[in-house]
Amino acid sequence: MAHNPHAPQPPQGPQDHDPAGSTQMFRAFVNDDAATRQATPGTPAPGPRVGLIVGVVVAIVVLAVVAWLALG
């Protein structure tokens, strides 16, 4: 295979240098998030549970209204 000087070349030197700093910022964000979760272990994350509870309540209300209209 011929050598192509215009082809992308593998980086030379240390591989951990990030000129934009985005990797270091991401690591700091992840480490900060982990530290926050460890600081408050008793509080649950308000994730999909809130949506599930609201959905169940809305479904019960809709069923109650339908039953009231059908029977009343």
N, C-alpha and C positions, 0 to 999 in steps of 0.2 A: 504494500500500500504506500502511495506517495505521501510525503509530508505536505500538508496544506497550512501555510502560515496564517490564513484568514479564518480558519476554523476555530471555534472556541477552545481555549486551552484550559487545562485544570489549574486551579489557583496554586500559586507558589507560596511557601512559607506557612505560618500557623493558620489552622483552619477555623479557629474560634473568633476571629476578628469580624465584627459586624459593623460596617461603616455607617449604616443608618442608626444603629443602636436599638433597632426594634426587638431583637432577641433579648437584650438585657432588659428592656422595658416590659416585655411579656413575662420574663422570669420574675421580675419584681412584682408584677400584677398577680401572678399565680401564687407567689410566696405570701403576699399581703392578704390574699383571699383565704389561704390556708390558715394564716395566723388569726384572722378574724373568726373563722369557724371554730378554731381551737379555743379562742377566748370565751365563746358563748356556746358550750356544748349542750345545754339544756333546751335551747330554743330551736324548735323545728323550722325548717326552711318553708316559707310560704309559697310553695310551688304549685303543682297541679291539684293539691288537696282543696284549695280555696275554690277553684273552678268546679271541682267535682261536687262540693257541698252546695254551691249556688245552683248547679244544674239539677241536683236531686230536689232541692227546695222548689225550684221552678216547676219541675215535673209533677210534684205532689200538688202544687197549687193548681196547675192546669187540669190534672185529673179530678181534683175536688170541684172545680168549676164545671167541667163536663158532666160529672155525676149529678151536680146540683141542677143543672139545666135539663138533664135527661129525666130526672126523678121528680123535679119540682114543677 
